[in-house]
Amino acid sequence: MAKVKFEHLFSPLQVGPMRVPNRICEPTNSINASMAPGTFDEHFVAHHAGKAWGGTGWIGSETWLLDSPFPPEAADEVGLPVGFASHYPIYEGPGFAETLAKFYAEVHRAGAVAVAQLTHLSAVWSPSEIPVIGAQDYTPHAVGEEEIEFFFNTYVKAATVAKNAGADGIEIHCAHETLCYCFLSPVTNRRTDRWGGGPQERIRFVVGVLERVRKTIGDKLALGIRMSGHEFRQGGYDLLQMREMLYYIGETGLINFVDIDVGHCWGAPSYVPSSYYGHAEFREAGKAARADLDPKIAVMFTGRINDPVVAEDLIKDGYCDLVGMARAGISDPEFANKAREGRLSEIRRCISCTRCIDEAAEPLTLPYKPRCSINPLVGNEVRWKQHYRPAESPKRVVVVGGGLAGCEAARVAAMRGHKVTLLEQGKRLGGQLLIAMKAPGRDDFEDQVYFEENELERLGVDVRLQTNADVAAIKALSPDAVVIWSRAGR
Ligand SMILES: Cc1cc2nc3c(=O)[nH]c(=O)nc-3n(C[C@H](O)[C@H](O)[C@H](O)COP(=O)(O)O)c2cc1C
């Protein structure tokens, strides 16, 4: 079979002053990879730089929540869980800049570029006193001129830290329920002063941020925004109005890229679309963003792209210049290298179960451990680095049960050079996934079954289906080790 070439996906792109080595981007995903909150510890580096080593060209890592001027009554009135708003400028704290510089240096060693996303969530402050969307039992305060200046300054301070640490680009978060987004949206921006009104007025806050950040970083760093392509809510902006706002922002000459996605934190569609949505279902938003922009401004499109073949087509067919693939890199940090090398059946595709975001968005117990339903490496990258090595003396290993855990145990043992036999009483590998994938909208779950089937075959695991793993059957294989899942051992 002819090898897929991915000519578009693996061609470099100049984004303002930043040369991106290929079109595959890790859009910012705050999965709380760091076990020491607020730092870029070895877990954080292993998770995010791991994707750079795996071939992803652009590393957006995790967002920076900027300092907020809390109203005096905030302590009683706000009561928001961790992560909704920040009044701790951790980027000004001790050690932050040093560890950040080390992280960026590793991203660069791996051949990728590092982009910092700067965020103000709008839980506490918003252009108008409109609750963000149903889920929050809280109405934000309307920002006054004084707070606006405060916010502008926080972007400047954070951008200075990112620049000094060696970032290649800065992204201003203007999507999801951020302060910038609330200024752009006619639903949340009802102001009648110069910060509200038509598209040219509603972009004024974002342009104000961009002007100050550009002044701070100069022309050596790329600057861009993340923007929602379509609000999908009553009274919200649509693709056409997004194009108009983006056109005016682009015309200022301040940005080098726009990262377009669709969706909300609390409503539907979600900005992390589940398997109930089609692959790249909202791709038209990318094309719409491209329509009126200066061609020098790169367009990234993000949203349920889990496959390099889909990603290649999106670029080839003019939907975007760069593809954002967040969960694709969580389920398989090496997917880009595998695609480049034509090892497509070795890619573990994200099944869009949304566990990663559901757990990351829960109130945090720290230290938090990020998780993926199908990639056990997530949250264990450092341990994996320490423990994963070829076996000194290969053993005969029997694995009992071909559910997901059994398949992974067999796969890793075989990768380490052991001779593995897997016994499964059913007709197919996959265990409970075989049931889950039959539910409507969960067809993608079968991808993980295919992945294990392909991998076990590639690695020469002796898979015996419809085989009862009784004592006699196991003894007959004379194993040196038996891997068996036991409820008691949990
Ligand atoms: C765990 C997790 C955390 C995320 N955190 C952020 C964030 O901090 N800022 C942001 O703009 N997007 C965030 N996202 C959204 C992703 O950047 C991306 O838009 C979304 O996952 C859809 O892309 P995908 O289908 O490639 O995963 C997050 C996504 C996930 C899965």
The ligand as a Tripos MOL2 file, in Angstrom:
@<TRIPOS>MOLECULE
LIG
   31    33     1     0     0
SMALL
NO_CHARGES

@<TRIPOS>ATOM
      1 C1         -7.5750   19.0750   29.5990 C.3       1 LIG1
      2 C2         -7.7970   20.2410   28.7010 C.ar      1 LIG1
      3 C3         -7.5160   21.5230   29.1410 C.ar      1 LIG1
      4 C4         -7.7020   22.6310   28.3010 C.ar      1 LIG1
      5 N1         -7.3190   23.8740   28.7110 N.ar      1 LIG1
      6 C5         -7.3890   24.9260   27.8540 C.ar      1 LIG1
      7 C6         -6.8860   26.2120   28.2130 C.ar      1 LIG1
      8 O1         -6.3670   26.4210   29.2860 O.2       1 LIG1
      9 N2         -6.9900   27.2030   27.2950 N.ar      1 LIG1
     10 C7         -7.5580   27.0160   26.0720 C.ar      1 LIG1
     11 O2         -7.6300   27.9460   25.2730 O.2       1 LIG1
     12 N3         -8.0380   25.8040   25.7090 N.ar      1 LIG1
     13 C8         -7.9600   24.7680   26.5470 C.ar      1 LIG1
     14 N4         -8.3910   23.5210   26.1520 N.ar      1 LIG1
     15 C9         -8.9990   23.3700   24.8240 C.3       1 LIG1
     16 C10        -8.0100   22.8700   23.7720 C.3       1 LIG1
     17 O3         -7.0330   23.8190   23.4740 O.3       1 LIG1
     18 C11        -8.7520   22.5020   22.4730 C.3       1 LIG1
     19 O4         -9.3230   23.6640   21.9540 O.3       1 LIG1
     20 C12        -9.8330   21.4670   22.6740 C.3       1 LIG1
     21 O5         -9.3470   20.3960   23.4270 O.3       1 LIG1
     22 C13       -10.3420   20.9160   21.3370 C.3       1 LIG1
     23 O6         -9.2720   20.4240   20.5940 O.3       1 LIG1
     24 P1         -8.9610   18.8320   20.4610 P.3       1 LIG1
     25 O7        -10.1860   18.2310   19.8740 O.co2     1 LIG1
     26 O8         -7.7740   18.7830   19.5650 O.co2     1 LIG1
     27 O9         -8.6940   18.3250   21.8220 O.co2     1 LIG1
     28 C14        -8.2310   22.4250   26.9940 C.ar      1 LIG1
     29 C15        -8.5170   21.1340   26.5640 C.ar      1 LIG1
     30 C16        -8.3030   20.0420   27.3920 C.ar      1 LIG1
     31 C17        -8.6010   18.6670   26.8650 C.3       1 LIG1
@<TRIPOS>BOND
     1     1     2 1
     2     2     3 ar
     3     2    30 ar
     4     3     4 ar
     5     4     5 ar
     6     4    28 ar
     7     5     6 ar
     8     6     7 ar
     9     6    13 1
    10     7     8 2
    11     7     9 ar
    12     9    10 ar
    13    10    11 2
    14    10    12 ar
    15    12    13 ar
    16    13    14 ar
    17    14    15 1
    18    14    28 ar
    19    15    16 1
    20    16    17 1
    21    16    18 1
    22    18    19 1
    23    18    20 1
    24    20    21 1
    25    20    22 1
    26    22    23 1
    27    23    24 1
    28    24    25 2
    29    24    26 1
    30    24    27 1
    31    28    29 ar
    32    29    30 ar
    33    30    31 1
@<TRIPOS>SUBSTRUCTURE
     1 LIG1         1 GROUP 0 **** ****
